[in-house]
Amino acid sequence: MTIRLLTLNLWHDEGPWPARLLRIREWLERLDPDVVALQEVLRGPGRDQAAELLAGRGLRLEFAPASRFWRDPSLEFGNAVASRWPLRDPELLRLPNAGEADGEERVALSVGVETPAGLLGVTCTHLHWRLHHGFVRERQVVALADFARRRRPSLDLPPVILGDLNAEPDSAEIRYLTGLQSLGGRSALFYDAWRLRGDGGPGITWSNRNPWAAAMHEPDRRLDYVLVGYPQPNGIGRVEACRVVCDDERDGVWPSDHFGVYAEIRTEPLRSGS
């Protein structure tokens, strides 16, 4: 058995949202994820994007607001985690920003997922987006790693971080999270699911193939991640598969401006010799 994980930046209600919603639902049907992490989600009076998207799938849902939505202050803008299994002990962490003139607020949402294989800690986040804000993201990932790891002593499975980290694999931010460098005398280790079980390609999730991304005049990049804590010695928690998803167009409609990432983690011990 594996646990199927999906992360996707929803791009709030930008573009043709009703048509995009249908495209994302197509992918949900295809992938049938057990746990879904969403970023740039809107919620407010008469509006719950995550619930609307996941309607009929029988998933439990938690939402964490990061800020008021700039186009409609009655709505909250934030992250959501949904699961086919019960969720418990939701926690919200407000991440560091660039000060009063920043204009961005970011949070991480952490929940315990009561899977048939035991408790899984899931942390969903969305980091600062500006290319020159690496110094902010560096502070954010230090706080994020501590937040996600805090659950580990009570977990049966390794903790996972899912989300739009707005940083490339060779950035200081991702190198810190994946054990490749320290920041401020601190270090962390989460395995990059794409690096372990991707197809060997660049794993681009912000692509100029997608006209909604191309409109920003930015280079192709890998910005979205499934990061998994180190597995047990018997292989439980090992990354078994990873691929880029939600990455196709139909009748001019792409699911979002970002592509998503799908991964599977192992819940059974390895057989001898595996």
N, C-alpha and C positions, 0 to 999 in steps of 0.2 A: 504494500500500500504506500502511496505517496500523498502528500498534501499539496494541492495545486494552488499557487499564489499568482495573483495578477495585480499589477500597479498601472494606473493610467491617470495622466493629467487631463481633467475633463474639459478644460478651457471654458469654464463657467457657461454662460449662455451665448457666447460669441458665435458668429456665423449662423447657419441654418440649424438651430438647435433641434427642432422636431425631427429633421431628417438625420442629423448626427446621432440623436438618441437611438433611432432605429438601427443605424449602422453599428453602434456600440453593442446594442442588444444582440445583433447577429453574432458578434464575436463572443459575447457571454454564452450564447447557446453553443457555439462551437467549442469553446474552451472548458465550460462548466467548472469555473474555479470554486474552490472551497473558501478562499479568503480573497477579498477584493479591497485594495487600497486606492482611494480616489483623492486627487488634489484639485484645487480651484472649484470647489463645490459651493453652490448657493443654497441658503436656507433662510426662511423668514415667513411672515404671514402669508398663508396660501401657497407657499413655494417650498418644496424640498426636492432638490434635483436628484440626490442619491436615491431617495425612496422612489421617486418617479422612474428612474432608470432601472432599478432592481425590482420593481413591482412584479409579483407573481413568482419570484424565485425562492421565497421562504427564507430569506437571509435576515439575520439579526444585524442591527446597524447602530453605530456610534458616530457622532459628529463633533468636531472641535472647531470653533470659530477662531479665525486669526484676526479679522478686522471687519469693519463695515464695507459693503460693496460700494465702490466709488460711483457707480451709475445710479444706484438706488440704496440709500443708507438704511432703508427698512430691512434690507437683506444682509445676512452674515456670509462671509467668504472664508472658506476653510477646508479642512481635510475630513475624510470619512473612512471608516473601516467597516466592512460587512463580512459576515461569516455564516456558513450553514450550521455552525455549532454555537452554543451559548458563549456570550462575551461577559467578562467580569472585570471589575476593578479598573475602569477607564481612568486615565490620567492625562492631563494637558500640561505641556511645558511651553512657556513663551521663550522663544529663541532670541539671542542677542541681535540687535540691529545696528544701524550706523548713526544713531543719535536722532535728535529732534527733527532734523531736516530730511530724514530718510524717506518717509512716505510709504515704507513697506513694513508690515508686521507679519511675522512667521511663527508658526507653532508646530509642535510635534504632538501626535495623539498616540498613546500607548495603551493597549488592552491585552488582557489574557484571553486566549481562545481555548475552550475546553474541548479539544479534539478527542476522537476515540483512542489516540495514541498517547494522550496526556496533555499537559498544559503547554501551550505555545504562546510566547510573548511576541506581539506584533506592534511595531512602531511605524506610523505613517507620517511623512513630512514633506515639506515643500520649502526649499531654501531660497534665499535672495537670487534674483534672476539676472541682474546686470553683469555683463562680462567683467567689468572692472571692480566688482564687489567681492573678489576672492578673499580679501582681508576680513569681511564680515562672515562669509561662509566658513572660514577657518575657525572663527570663534563658535559658530553654530554647530559644526561637526563635533567639536570637543564636548559641548553640552549634550548633543544628540547621542553620542556613543555612551556617555555616562548614563543618560536617561534610559536607553534601550537595555543596557547591561544590568541595570538595577534589578530587573526581574529574574535574572538568571538563577540565583540560588534556589528559587521555588519552582523552576521550570523542569519539565520532562524532556523538552525539545529545545534546541538552540534558539536564542532570540533572533528575530528577523527585522530588518529595516527596509521599508518599501517607500519609494517615492521619487519625485522630481527633485534631484539635488542640484540641478543647474550648474554642474561642474563636470569637466571631462576626466577620463580615467587617469591621466598623467598630472592632474592638478594636485596641489598640496592637500586640498580637502579630501579627495577620494583616496589619495595615497595614505593619508592619516587613518581613514576608516578601514583600509584594507591592510594595515600593518606594514606599510612600505616606508613610512617616515614618521617622525615625532613632531609635535607642535607644543611649544612651551614646556618642554620636559615631560610631556604626556604621550602615551601611545595607546592604540586600540587595535583589535583584529576582528573584522568581519570578512567572510569570503564573498567575493564578487561572483554571483551565480553565472553571469555571462562569461567571465574569464574561465570558469571551470567547465561549463557545459554548453557554451554558445557554439556557433557553427564555425568559429575561427575567423569570422569577418569582423568589421569594426563595430557592429551592433548599434548603428546610428538610430537615434530616436528623435532627433530634430533634423529633419531632412528637407532639402530644397526640392525634392520630388513632390512634396506637399505644398501647394501654392499658399496655404495659410501660414506655413512656416517661412516660405521663400519671401513673403511680403516684408519680413523683418530684415532682410539683407544681411543675414548672419551665415557663417559657415556651417556645414553639416557637423553634427556633434552627437556624442552619446551622453545624455543628461539624466536618463531615468534608470533606476537600479533596483535589483533585489539583492540585498546583502544579508548573509546568513552567518551566525556565530558558528564556532568550530563544532563539529559533530562529536558524538560520543565515540569511544574507542571501537564499539561494535558496529559503527556505521550509521546508527540512528541520527537523523538530522543532516545526512550527506546530501548535497545537491545532485539530483539525478538528471535534470533536464533544464534548459533555458532557451528561450527564443524571443525575438522581437515580434510583436503582434499589433493588431489594430493599425496596420500599416498599408491598407489598400484603399483604392478609390472606386466608387460605383456611382455612375451618373453624375459625376462631378462632386460627389460628397465623400469626404474623408471623415473618419470617426472623430478626430480632434486635430489640433495643430501639432501635438506630440504623438509619437507612437508609444505603445505600451510595452511592458516586459512581463513575460509569463515564466514561471519556474516551478519545479517540483522538488520537494525534499522528502527523503526517505523516512519511514516510520517503523521499519522492521530491521532487526539485526542482519548483517551480511552473513551469508553462508561461508563456510570455510573455503578459502581460495578465491572468493569473489573480489 
